[in-house]
Amino acid sequence: MHERPNPLPELAFGERDATVCEDLDIYRAQLVRVVPGLRSLDAMAGEPFQFKASTVIMNGMAVMASAHTATGGHIAASSSPVVQLVLSGTNIFTVDGNIHHCGPGSIIYIPEFERRIEGRTRSLLTLVVDRLRLLDAYEAIAGTLPDAVVAADLSRFLLIPPSDKSLRIFEKIRAVTRVIDISLDNQHVLNVLGLEDVLHRLVALAIWPALWSEPRQSGASAANAQRLRSREEYIPSRLNEPIQITALARHAGISARLVHQLFMKEHGVTPTQWIRNLRLDHARMLLMDRHSPLRVRHIAAQCGFAKPGLFSASYRQRFGETPVETRNRFLRGL
């Protein structure tokens, strides 16, 4: 006779709309959205199967909060790496013949490997991440391009057990899920907030803990920042021109790495992202001008985007609508 299951814990997000379900096929179908390599998933003996889950997709990044009774299964090699946070319970992974026990507070990076799982987990948070975006996050934080050794880390199964540093990252990711929770009813807001970028940066900090090291400060820091700000002032008037970060650094009399560090400290983004955002903000202002005769492709060129397709994709990621939609909306006076 099955024991009565313990109540499932609260989800990381989506709890208010979640319902407990006992149909394993429904859970498999939901899980495949996040882990497309799933080949089998079965309930384990001891208690009747139950689950609840909530999934959100933000600018292409899938995030799933789930809680379930014990399961076991097989996941084939997938197209994207997955990161899991064990909120409660235990996950057991078998990868290349090695068994990994992952307890509460663990952060697990799983590359596109075949694996078997035994989930005695009560509650999980699953993130589908992108290798290139993780490397971009590394560059943004470190202020330098990742080398081959750094890139190779993304081809290894990584179990990051609870520690002072990892638990801080764990809690910051949980804080992001609380923002997701209050924004679930508005997909536009979720896309505009750019939470997927924040999550990739937090995951990068977990994978490469050396990124936590603070750059050494010197008495010249304030002077360096001032020199950089003086060079920043000419950028808004040159948005239609190519702007090289190395040239910016040279004119400011500092290294390109220090430029990255100062931008992250002053603006919270890389210099490339800051310049791109300036271009997009200027483009939006032009698109909202009902008296402007410029066509969308001309506005793209005037704001430094040589490829209209890249302009449209970047614009939509920042503002949640295409440039044409913005132009048409304001032409109608909406």
N, C-alpha and C positions, 0 to 999 in steps of 0.2 A: 504494500500500500504506500502511495506517495505521501511524503510529508507535505504539510501545508507550506507554500513558499513564504519566505519573509517578504514584507512590503518592499517594493522597489524604491530606491532612493530618488530624490528629486533630480531632474535633468539639469545639465549645465545651462541650457536655454530651451524655451518652448514648453515648459512644464504646464503652463496654464491651459494649453490646448491639447496636451498629450492625453492619450487614453491607453490603458493597459490592455494588451491583446495577447491571446494564447495561440495564435495561428503562426506557426514557424514559417510557412510559405510567404506570408506577408512580410515578415522580418527579413527573409532572404531577399525579397524584391526591393525592399528599402535599402538594404546593405549594399546591393549590387550597384546602386547609384553612386556610392562613395568608393567601393572596392570592386571594380568591374572584373577583377580576376577571381572572384569567389567561385569555387567549383562545388563545394558541399558545405553544409552547415546543419548540424543535428543537435537536438537537446540531449543533455547528459542525464544519466539516471540519478535519482535521489529526490527530485521534486518536479512538479509539472512546469512546463515551459511558460514563461511570461516575458513580455518585453514592452517597452515604450520608447519612442524615438522622435527626434525632430531634426530636420535637415534644411540647410540654407545654402544657396549658391551666390557668392558675391564676386562679380566680375570674373566668373569662370572658376573660382575656388570653392570647392564643396567642403562644408563643415557639418559634422553630424554629432549630435548629443544622443547617447543611448543608455539604457539601463535594461539589464536582462538577467535571467537565471542562467545556470551553467550551460555552455554550449561547446562544441568541438567542431573543427572543420578543416578544409583544405583550400588554400588560396594559391592560384597559379601566378606566374610572373605577370605583373600588371604594367600599364603604360605610364604610371606616375608613382612617385614615392608617397608614402603615407606616414603621418606622425600621429601617435596616439598618446593621450594622457590618461593614466589609470586613476580615476577619481576614487574608486573604492573596489575592494576585491583584489583578485590576482589574475593576471594573464600569463599563460605559458606558451612560448613560441618555440617551434623546432625549425631551425634554419640551417641548411647544410649539415645536418646531423647534430648540431649543437642545440642544447636545451637552455632556454633563458626564462627565468622566473621574474616576473615584473609585478612588483607590489604597488600599493597605493602611493601616489606622489611621483611615480616613475614617468619619464618622458621617453618614448620609444620612436626612433627613426627607422623606418622599414623601406629600403630601396625596392626596386622592381624585382624582388626575389620570389621564388616559389617558397611557400612556408605552410606549416601545419600549426593550428592554434587550438589551445584548450583554455577556454575563457571561463574561469570561475569568477569573472568580474561581475560586479553589481552595476557599475557605472563607468562609462568611457566618454572621452571626447576624441573624435577622429578628424584629422585635417588632411585633405589631399593637397600636397605641396608640389611646387614646380622647381626642378633643379636650377634652371637659369635664374629664377627669381631669388632663390637662396644665395646663389653666387653674387647676384646684384646686391642683395642685402649685406653680404660679407664686404663687398667693395664700399658700400655706403658707410658702414660702421668703421671699417679699418682704414678707409681712405687710400687703399691700394688694391690693385687687381689681385684676385686669388691665383695662386700658383697651382702647379699640378698636384702637389701634396694636399692642398686644401680641397681641390676638386675631387681627389680620390676618396676623401672622407664620405662623399655622398654615394659611394658604391659599397658601403659597409653597413651591416645591421648595427645600430647603436642603441644600447640600453643605458639611459642616463638616470641612475638611481637618485633618490632624494639627497640633496646636500643644501648647504646654505644658499649657493648660487642658483642651483636648478630649481629650488623651491620658490625663489623670488621670480624666476621666469614662469614657473607653473602658475603662480598667483596672478601675474600680469596677464597671462593668457586667459585665466578665469575672469579677470576684469573685462577683457575684450568680449567674452561670451555674455557678460551682463549687458554690455552695450548692444550686442546682437539681440538679446532678449527683448529689450525695450523698443527695438526697431523692426521687429519681425513683420509687422503689418505694412511696412513701407519699403518695398524693394529698391525704389529710387534712392532713399536715404542710405540704405545699406551699401549701394554701389558708390555713392558720392563720398561716404565716409572713408573709403580706402582702407577698411579694416584688414583686408587680405595682405596689404603691404606691411601693416603692423605685425600681423601674425608671422609672416615670413621673416621679419627681422628678429622677432622673439625666438623663433625656431633656430635661426642662425646663431644666436647667442648661446642656445643650448648645445648645438652641435660643435661650435668652436668657442669654448669658454675663455680662450686667450683674448677674445674680443672685449672681454670685460676690463682688461687692463687700461687704465687711464693714461692718455699721452702725458709725458712729462711737461710740466709747466715751467716757463722761464720768465724772467723779468721783462722779456720782449713781447710777451703774449698780447698785451693790450695794444702795443704799437703795431704788431702784425695785423691784428684785427682791424685797426684803424686804417692801415694801408690798403687792406682788402676792401673795406667799405668805400674808400675813395675810388677804387677801380670799379666797384659795383655800380656806381652812380651813372656811368656812361652806358651801361647795358640796355636800359629801356629804350634809348634812342637808336639802338642798333639791332633791334630784334629781327630785322630782315636779312641780317648778315650772319655768316658762320661765326660762332664764338668758341674759340678753343680754350679749354681750361688751362692748358699748359701756358698759353699766351697770357691769360689772366694772372696766373701765378708769377710768370716772369716779370710782368709790369708791376706787380705788387711787391716783387723782391722776396718772395717766399716760395717754398716747394709746393708742388701739386698736391702732395699728401697733406700738407698743412692746410691748403685751401679746402680740401675735403673735410678735415677735422673742424675748421672754423665755420664752414657752412652748416655742418651738422649741429654744432653748438649754437650758432646764431639763428638758424632757420629751421632746423629739424629735418632737413632734406639734403641730398647731395647737390653740388653746384649745377650738375646737368639737369636734375629734376627742378631746381629753382628756376633756371632759365626757361625750361620747357613750360613751367606753370605761368611764368610771365608772358610767354608767347601766347599760350592758350587764353589767359585772362584778357590780353589785348585783342585777340581774335573775337572773343565773346562780346567785348564792347563794340567792335565794328559790326558784328552780326546783328546786334540789337539796335543799331542806328537805322531807323526806317528811311532816312533820307540819303543813305549812302548808296551810290550806284555800283559799288564793287560786288562782283559775284563771289561765291564761296571759294572758288579756286584761286581767285585773285587775292582774297583775304588770307588764304593759307600761305601763298607766296610772300605776301607783305609781312607775315609774321614768322617767316623763316622756315616754313615747311615746304620742302621741294616736292614731296610726294603727297598728293591729296588724300590717298588712302591712309597713310600714316597720320595725317592731320585729323581725319575723321575719327579714326580709332582712338587716338589720344584724347581728342575732345570729348568723345562719348564716355571714356573711362573717367574723366575729371568731372563732367557735368551731368552725366546720365541721359544725354540726348545727343543726336547728331547735329552738326553745324546747320544742315538744311532745316532740321526741325526747329532750331532756335530762330533762324532767319524767317521761316514761314510764320511762326507764332507771333513774332513782333511785327511783321508786315500786316498781320490781321488785327494788330492792336491788342493782343491778349497778354 
